[in-house]
Amino acid sequence: MFRNMVTSFLNHEKITTTDAKAKELRPIAEKMITFGKKGDLHSMRLAASYIRDKKVVTKLFTAIAPRYKERNGGYTRIIKIGIRPGDNAPLSLIELVEEEIVAKPVKKPAKKSAATAAAKARAPKAPQVEKAEVAEVAEEQKELSDTTESA
């Protein structure tokens, strides 16, 4: 079963399976990628003895392994997707790692003292007025004062 799974995984570069199978598949797939990184004949034969399709072995040694030349392990990622409707088995997506995922920094809410929060709650909110509106009102008042002075 795992020989078929590794073959499918390296062919499609991601598969959906149960959590337990994904966790067991990870070390086997990473070992195959390590064989691909070595690139010698012995490694190719070892990989071919486990992987069932010669085209997938060729893809492993020519396309997949060179991507991870600078990486020392950790070629796969397991993402939990939920449960399977039929039997409630937990499902996971196992995929090859392409680039680093950077977690967004967690924003910490600003600390407010009780007195500051209470003062803001009691204070009436002033309407926000844009600078352009203020300039227009000032211009209209100037025109009105000019017209009253000339009359």
ZADO-1210 file (C-alpha; in nm, 4 decimals, padded with zeros to 6 digits):
<atoms>
<atom x="00.0000" y="00.0000" z="00.0000" code="MET" pos="1"/>
<atom x="00.2759" y="00.2472" z="00.0907" code="PHE" pos="2"/>
<atom x="00.4637" y="00.1710" z="-00.2312" code="ARG" pos="3"/>
<atom x="00.1532" y="00.2726" z="-00.4254" code="ASN" pos="4"/>
<atom x="00.1034" y="00.5800" z="-00.2070" code="MET" pos="5"/>
<atom x="00.4641" y="00.6976" z="-00.2494" code="VAL" pos="6"/>
<atom x="00.4383" y="00.6472" z="-00.6251" code="THR" pos="7"/>
<atom x="00.1155" y="00.8493" z="-00.6421" code="SER" pos="8"/>
<atom x="00.2514" y="01.1132" z="-00.4056" code="PHE" pos="9"/>
<atom x="00.5662" y="01.1742" z="-00.6092" code="LEU" pos="10"/>
<atom x="00.3693" y="01.1668" z="-00.9334" code="ASN" pos="11"/>
<atom x="00.1039" y="01.4193" z="-00.8256" code="HIS" pos="12"/>
<atom x="00.3154" y="01.5990" z="-00.5591" code="GLU" pos="13"/>
<atom x="00.0216" y="01.5980" z="-00.3164" code="LYS" pos="14"/>
<atom x="-00.2422" y="01.3489" z="-00.2079" code="ILE" pos="15"/>
<atom x="-00.5314" y="01.3389" z="00.0363" code="THR" pos="16"/>
<atom x="-00.5324" y="01.0510" z="00.2824" code="THR" pos="17"/>
<atom x="-00.5983" y="00.9764" z="00.6482" code="THR" pos="18"/>
<atom x="-00.3823" y="01.1314" z="00.9196" code="ASP" pos="19"/>
<atom x="-00.2249" y="00.8008" z="01.0208" code="ALA" pos="20"/>
<atom x="-00.1315" y="00.7064" z="00.6634" code="LYS" pos="21"/>
<atom x="00.0083" y="01.0539" z="00.5957" code="ALA" pos="22"/>
<atom x="00.2278" y="01.0348" z="00.9054" code="LYS" pos="23"/>
<atom x="00.3601" y="00.6953" z="00.7971" code="GLU" pos="24"/>
<atom x="00.4095" y="00.8093" z="00.4365" code="LEU" pos="25"/>
<atom x="00.6196" y="01.1137" z="00.5256" code="ARG" pos="26"/>
<atom x="00.9481" y="00.9366" z="00.6218" code="PRO" pos="27"/>
<atom x="00.9280" y="00.7058" z="00.3196" code="ILE" pos="28"/>
<atom x="00.8738" y="00.9950" z="00.0778" code="ALA" pos="29"/>
<atom x="01.1518" y="01.1990" z="00.2352" code="GLU" pos="30"/>
<atom x="01.3880" y="00.9013" z="00.2043" code="LYS" pos="31"/>
<atom x="01.3044" y="00.8772" z="-00.1675" code="MET" pos="32"/>
<atom x="01.3754" y="01.2492" z="-00.2153" code="ILE" pos="33"/>
<atom x="01.7064" y="01.2056" z="-00.0326" code="THR" pos="34"/>
<atom x="01.7927" y="00.9252" z="-00.2753" code="PHE" pos="35"/>
<atom x="01.7071" y="01.1637" z="-00.5580" code="GLY" pos="36"/>
<atom x="01.9365" y="01.4299" z="-00.4132" code="LYS" pos="37"/>
<atom x="02.2291" y="01.1850" z="-00.4059" code="LYS" pos="38"/>
<atom x="02.1704" y="01.1161" z="-00.7737" code="GLY" pos="39"/>
<atom x="02.4060" y="00.8176" z="-00.8124" code="ASP" pos="40"/>
<atom x="02.3194" y="00.4850" z="-00.9738" code="LEU" pos="41"/>
<atom x="02.2880" y="00.2985" z="-00.6459" code="HIS" pos="42"/>
<atom x="02.0384" y="00.5556" z="-00.5125" code="SER" pos="43"/>
<atom x="01.8409" y="00.5385" z="-00.8347" code="MET" pos="44"/>
<atom x="01.8170" y="00.1603" z="-00.8084" code="ARG" pos="45"/>
<atom x="01.7122" y="00.1793" z="-00.4423" code="LEU" pos="46"/>
<atom x="01.4388" y="00.4290" z="-00.5289" code="ALA" pos="47"/>
<atom x="01.3288" y="00.2204" z="-00.8295" code="ALA" pos="48"/>
<atom x="01.2997" y="-00.0872" z="-00.6066" code="SER" pos="49"/>
<atom x="01.0394" y="00.0941" z="-00.3953" code="TYR" pos="50"/>
<atom x="00.8642" y="00.3200" z="-00.6495" code="ILE" pos="51"/>
<atom x="00.6483" y="00.1212" z="-00.8913" code="ARG" pos="52"/>
<atom x="00.6616" y="00.3488" z="-01.1978" code="ASP" pos="53"/>
<atom x="00.9825" y="00.4204" z="-01.3924" code="LYS" pos="54"/>
<atom x="00.8476" y="00.7571" z="-01.5103" code="LYS" pos="55"/>
<atom x="00.8005" y="00.8649" z="-01.1478" code="VAL" pos="56"/>
<atom x="01.1589" y="00.7599" z="-01.0659" code="VAL" pos="57"/>
<atom x="01.2797" y="00.9709" z="-01.3575" code="THR" pos="58"/>
<atom x="01.0654" y="01.2633" z="-01.2405" code="LYS" pos="59"/>
<atom x="01.2059" y="01.2249" z="-00.8880" code="LEU" pos="60"/>
<atom x="01.5674" y="01.2407" z="-01.0040" code="PHE" pos="61"/>
<atom x="01.5256" y="01.5098" z="-01.2712" code="THR" pos="62"/>
<atom x="01.2532" y="01.7444" z="-01.1416" code="ALA" pos="63"/>
<atom x="01.1735" y="01.6944" z="-00.7741" code="ILE" pos="64"/>
<atom x="01.5123" y="01.6322" z="-00.6093" code="ALA" pos="65"/>
<atom x="01.6927" y="01.9329" z="-00.7669" code="PRO" pos="66"/>
<atom x="01.4334" y="02.1640" z="-00.6079" code="ARG" pos="67"/>
<atom x="01.5524" y="02.0583" z="-00.2629" code="TYR" pos="68"/>
<atom x="01.9273" y="02.0716" z="-00.3300" code="LYS" pos="69"/>
<atom x="01.9859" y="02.3334" z="-00.0578" code="GLU" pos="70"/>
<atom x="01.7323" y="02.1890" z="00.1886" code="ARG" pos="71"/>
<atom x="01.8336" y="01.9409" z="00.4593" code="ASN" pos="72"/>
<atom x="01.5109" y="01.7513" z="00.5121" code="GLY" pos="73"/>
<atom x="01.1547" y="01.8589" z="00.5706" code="GLY" pos="74"/>
<atom x="01.0448" y="01.8156" z="00.2104" code="TYR" pos="75"/>
<atom x="00.6812" y="01.7395" z="00.2935" code="THR" pos="76"/>
<atom x="00.3980" y="01.9150" z="00.4747" code="ARG" pos="77"/>
<atom x="00.0896" y="01.7590" z="00.6317" code="ILE" pos="78"/>
<atom x="-00.2215" y="01.9767" z="00.6517" code="ILE" pos="79"/>
<atom x="-00.5260" y="01.8486" z="00.8382" code="LYS" pos="80"/>
<atom x="-00.8429" y="01.9051" z="00.6367" code="ILE" pos="81"/>
<atom x="-01.1211" y="01.7628" z="00.8493" code="GLY" pos="82"/>
<atom x="-01.3128" y="01.4396" z="00.8646" code="ILE" pos="83"/>
<atom x="-01.4358" y="01.2027" z="00.5959" code="ARG" pos="84"/>
<atom x="-01.8170" y="01.1988" z="00.5777" code="PRO" pos="85"/>
<atom x="-01.8532" y="00.8218" z="00.5426" code="GLY" pos="86"/>
<atom x="-01.6608" y="00.6940" z="00.8443" code="ASP" pos="87"/>
<atom x="-01.5455" y="01.0080" z="01.0325" code="ASN" pos="88"/>
<atom x="-01.1800" y="00.9293" z="00.9603" code="ALA" pos="89"/>
<atom x="-00.9551" y="01.2366" z="01.0036" code="PRO" pos="90"/>
<atom x="-00.8239" y="01.3442" z="00.6624" code="LEU" pos="91"/>
<atom x="-00.4986" y="01.5179" z="00.5774" code="SER" pos="92"/>
<atom x="-00.3356" y="01.6623" z="00.2703" code="LEU" pos="93"/>
<atom x="00.0295" y="01.5683" z="00.2329" code="ILE" pos="94"/>
<atom x="00.2212" y="01.7794" z="-00.0169" code="GLU" pos="95"/>
<atom x="00.5722" y="01.8727" z="-00.1189" code="LEU" pos="96"/>
<atom x="00.6970" y="02.1953" z="00.0331" code="VAL" pos="97"/>
<atom x="00.7485" y="02.4604" z="-00.2349" code="GLU" pos="98"/>
<atom x="00.8334" y="02.7748" z="-00.0413" code="GLU" pos="99"/>
<atom x="00.8487" y="02.8866" z="00.3169" code="GLU" pos="100"/>
<atom x="00.5199" y="02.9780" z="00.4787" code="ILE" pos="101"/>
<atom x="00.5699" y="03.2770" z="00.7035" code="VAL" pos="102"/>
<atom x="00.3183" y="03.3110" z="00.9816" code="ALA" pos="103"/>
<atom x="00.1643" y="03.6516" z="01.0228" code="LYS" pos="104"/>
<atom x="00.2671" y="03.8247" z="01.3444" code="PRO" pos="105"/>
<atom x="-00.0011" y="03.8271" z="01.6092" code="VAL" pos="106"/>
<atom x="-00.1227" y="04.1764" z="01.6860" code="LYS" pos="107"/>
<atom x="-00.1433" y="04.2461" z="02.0554" code="LYS" pos="108"/>
<atom x="-00.4287" y="04.4731" z="02.1576" code="PRO" pos="109"/>
<atom x="-00.3169" y="04.7981" z="02.3184" code="ALA" pos="110"/>
<atom x="-00.3546" y="04.8028" z="02.6931" code="LYS" pos="111"/>
<atom x="-00.6136" y="05.0501" z="02.8097" code="LYS" pos="112"/>
<atom x="-00.6570" y="05.1564" z="03.1632" code="SER" pos="113"/>
<atom x="-01.0053" y="05.1499" z="03.3121" code="ALA" pos="114"/>
<atom x="-01.0024" y="05.5273" z="03.3649" code="ALA" pos="115"/>
<atom x="-00.9126" y="05.5995" z="03.0010" code="THR" pos="116"/>
<atom x="-01.1788" y="05.3644" z="02.8693" code="ALA" pos="117"/>
<atom x="-01.4443" y="05.5157" z="03.0983" code="ALA" pos="118"/>
<atom x="-01.3488" y="05.8728" z="02.9985" code="ALA" pos="119"/>
<atom x="-01.3732" y="05.7856" z="02.6291" code="LYS" pos="120"/>
<atom x="-01.7104" y="05.6228" z="02.6825" code="ALA" pos="121"/>
<atom x="-01.8494" y="05.9328" z="02.8582" code="ARG" pos="122"/>
<atom x="-01.7093" y="06.1877" z="02.6123" code="ALA" pos="123"/>
<atom x="-01.9423" y="06.2824" z="02.3251" code="PRO" pos="124"/>
<atom x="-01.8055" y="06.1947" z="01.9867" code="LYS" pos="125"/>
<atom x="-01.7358" y="06.4922" z="01.7628" code="ALA" pos="126"/>
<atom x="-01.8191" y="06.4508" z="01.3960" code="PRO" pos="127"/>
<atom x="-01.5181" y="06.4093" z="01.1730" code="GLN" pos="128"/>
<atom x="-01.4826" y="06.6959" z="00.9259" code="VAL" pos="129"/>
<atom x="-01.2399" y="06.6873" z="00.6370" code="GLU" pos="130"/>
<atom x="-01.0029" y="06.9761" z="00.5633" code="LYS" pos="131"/>
<atom x="-01.1655" y="07.0371" z="00.2245" code="ALA" pos="132"/>
<atom x="-01.5035" y="07.0877" z="00.3880" code="GLU" pos="133"/>
<atom x="-01.3537" y="07.3324" z="00.6373" code="VAL" pos="134"/>
<atom x="-01.1961" y="07.5312" z="00.3512" code="ALA" pos="135"/>
<atom x="-01.5271" y="07.5442" z="00.1640" code="GLU" pos="136"/>
<atom x="-01.7164" y="07.6697" z="00.4700" code="VAL" pos="137"/>
<atom x="-01.4508" y="07.9356" z="00.5339" code="ALA" pos="138"/>
<atom x="-01.4730" y="08.0488" z="00.1715" code="GLU" pos="139"/>
<atom x="-01.8517" y="08.0759" z="00.1876" code="GLU" pos="140"/>
<atom x="-01.8326" y="08.2807" z="00.5089" code="GLN" pos="141"/>
<atom x="-01.5785" y="08.5131" z="00.3471" code="LYS" pos="142"/>
<atom x="-01.8068" y="08.5641" z="00.0456" code="GLU" pos="143"/>
<atom x="-02.1022" y="08.6350" z="00.2748" code="LEU" pos="144"/>
<atom x="-01.9026" y="08.8886" z="00.4765" code="SER" pos="145"/>
<atom x="-01.7832" y="09.0559" z="00.1528" code="ASP" pos="146"/>
<atom x="-02.1370" y="09.0882" z="00.0222" code="THR" pos="147"/>
<atom x="-02.2672" y="09.2323" z="00.3523" code="THR" pos="148"/>
<atom x="-01.9854" y="09.4866" z="00.3689" code="GLU" pos="149"/>
<atom x="-02.0469" y="09.6118" z="00.0160" code="SER" pos="150"/>
<atom x="-02.4216" y="09.6508" z="00.0741" code="ALA" pos="151"/>
</atoms>
